[in-house]
Amino acid sequence: METDRLRHPSKWKFAIILSSFNNFINQLMRQAA
């Protein structure tokens, strides 16, 4: 149970970083185009 609790926060952080990274790339693509 404890290991699962530790895994979830890292997954959340990874998902948030991925989404923010995708938004950043989308903005760069718009500026380039």
HELIX and SHEET records of a PDB file:
HELIX    1   1 GLU A    2  ALA A   32  1                                  31    
END                                                                             
